[in-house]
């Protein structure tokens, strides 16, 4: 089966080596069979037209006047054959000097590997589209694809490619899902509209948004514990 993964991240700057940093860094992906892509894009385009909402869909744009559109995005996610997975990293737990050669960018892509690695299955073909970001090292995506291929010799890692989020409705959907996950995990309630989106996801899941076990398929959150312990 050909699987496409549309990836984005939230607050990667928190990985910077600063004593005052705090909070979560989230890296997530929307996983769907390739044949579901056009159906999903069509539904999102129809929602934009219905709610007269143009421009890039992003979590930081969720507000009362646009709430109907963002609730419809949640409905679409649950209606189509798609899954969401993210890794949540406590930024204060990250030791860049000890484990990542004092390189924030290297640490960031190691966490990207953890996002992708655990859901790759033998005999499938994977196309990963990451939101475009400027890297100091130009071969980061090539190396990520190479390492994934070595870890999964019986799967085909066909593509690990950067795409500007403004050009991908599905990366934009990922941004909204990551935002909701981070908002719930950090227990923020600063916006009634964002709380409404979180509650709609939870209503459809039948549970709160929280760290999950590895076998949760629809809305999976891997809360990484970098300091050991039970």
N, C-alpha and C positions, 0 to 999 in steps of 0.2 A: 504494500500500500504506500502511496505517496502522501507524506505528511508535511504540512507547512506550519511554521512556527513564527509568530509575529511578536517581537520582543521589544521591551522598553524598560526603563529603570526610573527609580524615584530617589532623589537626594544622594547621588553618587559622590557629591562633593564632601559628604560627611566622612568619607574614607581618608580625607586629608589628615596628615599627621599633625594634629593640633590638640593640646591638652584639654581644651574646653569643648571639644566635639561631643555630641550626645545625640541619641535618637537612632532610628532604624534607617538602614539602606535597603531598598527592595529592588529586586531584579525579577521581572516576570515575563511570561510568554503565553500567548493564545495559541493553542494547538488545534488544528483541524485537518481532516482529510482534504486533499486538494480539490476534490469535486464539490466541496461545500463553499469554496471561496466566492464564487460568483453569486450564489444565493445570498450569502451573508452581506456582500457589498451592495447588492440590490436592496435588501431590507434596510440597510443603513441609509442609503440614498433616499429611499422612500420616506424614512423617518425625518431626514433633514427637510425634505419638501413639506411634509405634513406639519412640522413645527416651525417652518421658516427659519431654520438654524443653519447658517452657513459658517464657513471658516473651520479651523481645526478643532476637533473635539478633544478636550483635555480636562483632567480632574480639576485643575485650578480655575476652570471656567464654569464649573457647576454653580448655579445660582438659582434663585426663585423663578426668574423669568424664563429660564431654560430647563427647568426641572422636568417638564413633560418629555422633552427629547432625551434626557439622560436616563429617565426611567424606562423609556422605550429601548434604549441601548441595552439595558439590563435584561429586558424581556427578550430581545433578539438573542443575546448570549445564551439564555436558557432554552430558547426555541430551536436553535440549530445544533448540529453535531459538533460541538466545540468543547474544549476543556481549557481551564486556566491553571497555571502553576507559577508560584513565585517562591523565591528564597528571601528570607528576612534576616538581615545581619545587624547586630548591635554594633554601631560604629565604634563605641568605646572599647569593645572587646577585640578589635582588630589590631594586631601587632605587625605593622608594616616592616619594621626593621628586622624582626626575627624571622618572619615567614615569607616576606614578599620583596626582599632585597631593597627595602625602603622605597618601593615603587608603587604608588597608589594605583597606577594604571594596570600594572601586572596583577595586583590583588583583585582589582575589579574584574578582570577577565577570568581569573581563577574561580571567582564566584559565579560568573556566567557559565563556566564549565559545569559547576554543580547544578545549576538550573536545568541544563540540557541533558547531561549525562544520564540521569536516573530515569528518564522517560524514553530513552531510545531503546527500541526493540529490534531483535534480529529480523532480517529479511524485509524491513521497511526502507523506504527512501525518504530522506529528510532534507527539507529546504528551510533554512533559518534566515529570517530577515530582521536585522537589528536596527533600531533607530540610529540614524547617522550621528556620530560624534567625532570630533577631532582627536586623534591620538598622536602621542609623541612618536610612537613606533608604528610605522605604516603596515607592518605585517601582522598586527594583532589578530585580525579575523582569519587570516590564512593559518596562523599557528593554532588558533582555536579549532578550526575545522580539521587540521591535521591531527591534533591530539584526540579529538572525538573519533576520528576515523581509526586511529590506532587502538583506542579503547573498545571499539565496536567493529571488529573486522567482518562480521556477518551482516552488518547494516551498511547502507550507502549514505554517506554524508555528501549530498550532491552540491550543496550551496550554503555558505555562511556569508551573507552579504549585507552591507549597510544600505539603508533606504531612508530618505528624509521622512519624518513622521507626517508632514503635511501632505505627502503624496500617497499615504497608505491609511485607508479608513480602518483597517484591522489593527495596525499599530496604535492608532488613536483609541480604539476600543480597549486595547491592552492598558494604555495609560490610565483610562478611567477605572478599570478593575484594580490595577496596582494602587491607585490613589485611594480607592475605597478600602482595600486591604490594610494599607498603612494607617489610614484614618481610624479604622476600628481597632487595630492592634495597639496604637498609641493612645486610644481612648480619648480622642479629641471630639469636641462637640461645639465647635465655634460657628458652624453654619447649619441652619435648619435644612437647607436643600441637600447638603452633603450627608447629613444624618438620615434624611429620607432615602437617599440612594443606598446607603449602607443597610438600612432596615429592609429595603426591597430585596436586596441580595439575600439577606438573612431569612426573609420570609420564604423566598423560593428555595433556599437550601434546607429550610426546616431546622436551622441551628444558627448559633452566633458565628461570626467570622472570627476564627482563631487558628492557631497552629494545628495542623492535622497530622495524622499518620500517613505513611507512604502510599497507602492504597486508596486514599481519597482521590477520586477521578475528576469531579466537576470543578471544584474550587480548592486546589491543593496549596497549602502554605507550609513550607519547610523553614521552621525557625532554627537557624543554625546556632549551636552552642559552642563557641570557640574556646571557652575556658574549661571545658571538661565538666565533670560532675555527673550526678544522676539524672 
